[in-house]
Amino acid sequence: MNNKREKIIKELEEDYSVYDAKFPHWVREGRLMARKIFREFEEKGFPAGRFGMDFDLLSYRPNIAPEHPPRRSLFELDEDMKKQAELAGQRIDENYRSGSKLQEDGSTTYLGFTKSCMEAILSIYPEGLVVEDIEGALCKYPWMEKIWSHILSLNLDKYTAYNAGYSRGGVFIQVKERVKVDLPL
């Protein structure tokens, strides 16, 4: 691995050690292990994934992106951002969907439900359905340690290791025991 790539990895590791401080120790340990695996794959020159075209994961640098303020509505986006969101399949009016999540760089800036979803789903299951930001859920629910990062092996490929070690944002959805939600989430 050349010096430039080594420097980028060290910078990522330093930034993420600060970012990860808010998480329980089991999350931090898992992320450190994933970063170690990523570094080993990077040193060996492995491709990003097992299938498809290879790409340079180190060209994506979420740690240098600015923080974005939370939004109360997708209508708060400027016209250029609205166009970009629509090109990515996001409907600004949120019609025909139960809710939306918007992530700008490394920041989740909007996580909300439409009025019809609030009335149709969340009000029916006030204690049986939980939807929140994944980072808050990791700190709030200790039982997640038993399931977090156990579905896919961290060493499946370089992309999986990178994502497990450096990801930011996401959505946590929990449908509690004996609760059946008839509408898609």
RODO-2510 file (C-alpha; in nm, 4 decimals, decimal comma):
residues 185
     n   res          X          Y          Z
     1     m     0,0000     0,0000     0,0000
     2     n     0,1432     0,3386    -0,0927
     3     n     0,2033     0,6237     0,1533
     4     k    -0,0941     0,8275     0,0322
     5     r    -0,3377     0,5414     0,0956
     6     e    -0,1762     0,4689     0,4331
     7     k    -0,2186     0,8358     0,5300
     8     i    -0,5882     0,8315     0,4302
     9     i    -0,6529     0,5173     0,6359
    10     k    -0,4770     0,6653     0,9418
    11     e    -0,6790     0,9858     0,9071
    12     l    -1,0031     0,7872     0,8818
    13     e    -0,9101     0,5790     1,1867
    14     e    -0,8302     0,8903     1,3933
    15     d    -1,1518     1,0688     1,2951
    16     y    -1,3651     0,7641     1,3575
    17     s    -1,2105     0,6931     1,6975
    18     v    -1,3558     1,0291     1,8062
    19     y    -1,6862     0,9647     1,6266
    20     d    -1,7187     0,6159     1,7798
    21     a    -1,6695     0,7392     2,1383
    22     k    -2,0469     0,7773     2,1826
    23     f    -2,1116     0,4069     2,1204
    24     p    -2,1020     0,1198     2,3713
    25     h    -1,7725    -0,0711     2,3849
    26     w    -1,9078    -0,3688     2,1857
    27     v    -1,9878    -0,1394     1,8901
    28     r    -1,6439     0,0233     1,9093
    29     e    -1,4709    -0,3166     1,9234
    30     g    -1,6661    -0,4448     1,6231
    31     r    -1,5855    -0,1341     1,4224
    32     l    -1,2150    -0,1612     1,5130
    33     m    -1,2125    -0,5245     1,4027
    34     a    -1,3789    -0,4316     1,0724
    35     r    -1,1202    -0,1568     1,0138
    36     k    -0,8384    -0,4041     1,0769
    37     i    -0,9899    -0,6442     0,8217
    38     f    -1,0340    -0,3587     0,5729
    39     r    -0,6698    -0,2551     0,6196
    40     e    -0,5537    -0,6147     0,5576
    41     f    -0,7653    -0,6400     0,2412
    42     e    -0,6347    -0,3023     0,1255
    43     e    -0,2721    -0,4077     0,1852
    44     k    -0,3259    -0,7273    -0,0153
    45     g    -0,4846    -0,5337    -0,3017
    46     f    -0,8181    -0,7149    -0,2867
    47     p    -1,1032    -0,5704    -0,4946
    48     a    -1,3903    -0,3913    -0,3174
    49     g    -1,6331    -0,6793    -0,3646
    50     r    -1,6562    -1,0290    -0,5002
    51     f    -1,8828    -0,9314    -0,7877
    52     g    -1,9130    -0,6392    -1,0239
    53     m    -1,6733    -0,3620    -1,1011
    54     d    -1,4037    -0,2688    -0,8505
    55     f    -1,3952     0,0860    -0,7149
    56     d    -1,1739     0,2796    -0,4776
    57     l    -1,3378     0,2902    -0,1347
    58     l    -1,0819     0,5406    -0,0076
    59     s    -1,2033     0,8010    -0,2564
    60     y    -1,5211     0,8222    -0,0463
    61     r    -1,4300     1,0228     0,2619
    62     p    -1,7303     1,0762     0,4912
    63     n    -1,5044     1,2077     0,7670
    64     i    -1,4224     1,5272     0,5766
    65     a    -1,7813     1,6102     0,4832
    66     p    -1,9426     1,8997     0,6681
    67     e    -2,2134     1,8314     0,9247
    68     h    -2,5587     1,9116     0,7907
    69     p    -2,8396     2,0446     1,0102
    70     p    -3,1496     1,8307     1,0674
    71     r    -3,4512     1,9066     0,8492
    72     r    -3,8180     1,9030     0,9470
    73     s    -3,9320     1,8466     0,5893
    74     l    -3,7906     1,7558     0,2497
    75     f    -3,9413     2,0812     0,1217
    76     e    -3,6583     2,2616     0,3065
    77     l    -3,4114     2,1408     0,0427
    78     d    -3,2904     2,3965    -0,2105
    79     e    -3,3928     2,3422    -0,5736
    80     d    -3,0679     2,1707    -0,6722
    81     m    -3,0896     1,9282    -0,3783
    82     k    -3,4559     1,8572    -0,4611
    83     k    -3,3553     1,7657    -0,8166
    84     q    -3,0727     1,5431    -0,6899
    85     a    -3,3053     1,3708    -0,4427
    86     e    -3,5654     1,3100    -0,7135
    87     l    -3,2989     1,1682    -0,9478
    88     a    -3,2113     0,9234    -0,6685
    89     g    -3,5763     0,8142    -0,6451
    90     q    -3,6844     1,0290    -0,3510
    91     r    -4,0230     1,2007    -0,3751
    92     i    -4,0111     1,5399    -0,2069
    93     d    -4,3886     1,5366    -0,1516
    94     e    -4,3558     1,1872     0,0032
    95     n    -4,6695     1,0692    -0,1766
    96     y    -4,7054     0,6923    -0,2123
    97     r    -4,4693     0,6162     0,0722
    98     s    -4,4892     0,5789     0,4464
    99     g    -4,1862     0,7917     0,5224
   100     s    -3,8449     0,9034     0,4092
   101     k    -3,4863     0,9124     0,5237
   102     l    -3,2428     1,1633     0,3818
   103     q    -2,8721     1,1325     0,4431
   104     e    -2,6450     1,4131     0,3307
   105     d    -2,2830     1,3017     0,3279
   106     g    -2,2444     1,1320     0,6667
   107     s    -2,5386     1,3024     0,8377
   108     t    -2,8956     1,1761     0,8619
   109     t    -3,0787     1,5048     0,8124
   110     y    -3,4357     1,3830     0,7801
   111     l    -3,6122     1,0778     0,9174
   112     g    -3,9847     1,1199     0,9100
   113     f    -4,3196     0,9702     0,8406
   114     t    -4,5958     1,1086     0,6268
   115     k    -4,9108     1,2280     0,8014
   116     s    -5,1078     0,9354     0,6583
   117     c    -4,8488     0,6883     0,7896
   118     m    -4,8551     0,8469     1,1335
   119     e    -5,2321     0,8085     1,1398
   120     a    -5,2427     0,4643     0,9792
   121     i    -4,9465     0,2875     1,1363
   122     l    -4,7697     0,4580     1,4233
   123     s    -5,0855     0,5643     1,6054
   124     i    -5,2132     0,2043     1,5949
   125     y    -4,8913     0,0638     1,7426
   126     p    -4,7621     0,3316     1,9822
   127     e    -4,5694     0,0765     2,1903
   128     g    -4,5248    -0,1986     1,9311
   129     l    -4,3389    -0,0208     1,6543
   130     v    -4,0095     0,1642     1,6942
   131     v    -3,8471     0,3633     1,4144
   132     e    -3,5440     0,5755     1,4929
   133     d    -3,1903     0,6576     1,3887
   134     i    -2,9626     0,3522     1,4106
   135     e    -2,6912     0,5333     1,6049
   136     g    -2,9293     0,6237     1,8866
   137     a    -3,0703     0,2704     1,8890
   138     l    -2,7237     0,1150     1,9269
   139     c    -2,6748     0,3174     2,2447
   140     k    -3,0288     0,2648     2,3729
   141     y    -3,0827    -0,1109     2,3285
   142     p    -2,8105    -0,3335     2,4811
   143     w    -2,9732    -0,6463     2,3338
   144     m    -2,8604    -0,5322     1,9878
   145     e    -2,5129    -0,6635     2,0718
   146     k    -2,6434    -1,0157     2,0103
   147     i    -2,7512    -0,9403     1,6535
   148     w    -2,5374    -0,6480     1,5356
   149     s    -2,2993    -0,7447     1,2520
   150     h    -2,3808    -1,1142     1,2793
   151     i    -2,5811    -1,1471     0,9587
   152     l    -2,2852    -1,0835     0,7267
   153     s    -1,9317    -1,1800     0,8149
   154     l    -1,7067    -0,8751     0,8522
   155     n    -1,4474    -1,0432     0,6302
   156     l    -1,6905    -1,1261     0,3488
   157     d    -1,5126    -0,8707     0,1298
   158     k    -1,3412    -0,5331     0,1474
   159     y    -1,6659    -0,3404     0,0986
   160     t    -1,8382    -0,5197     0,3879
   161     a    -1,5410    -0,4542     0,6178
   162     y    -1,5289    -0,0869     0,5133
   163     n    -1,9008    -0,0415     0,5704
   164     a    -1,8886    -0,2095     0,9128
   165     g    -1,5894    -0,0005     1,0170
   166     y    -1,6722     0,3404     0,8739
   167     s    -2,0469     0,3650     0,8175
   168     r    -2,2571     0,6517     0,9492
   169     g    -2,6311     0,6823     0,9695
   170     g    -2,9083     0,4358     0,9078
   171     v    -3,2554     0,3476     1,0274
   172     f    -3,3557     0,1118     1,3080
   173     i    -3,6995    -0,0505     1,2725
   174     q    -3,8314    -0,2801     1,5427
   175     v    -4,1684    -0,4514     1,5292
   176     k    -4,2164    -0,5848     1,8793
   177     e    -4,3318    -0,9326     1,9708
   178     r    -4,6978    -1,0178     1,8934
   179     v    -4,7363    -0,7043     1,6805
   180     k    -4,8338    -0,7426     1,3170
   181     v    -4,8029    -0,4412     1,0906
   182     d    -5,0265    -0,4765     0,7864
   183     l    -4,8794    -0,1896     0,5862
   184     p    -4,5254    -0,1820     0,4433
   185     l    -4,2677     0,0237     0,6279
***
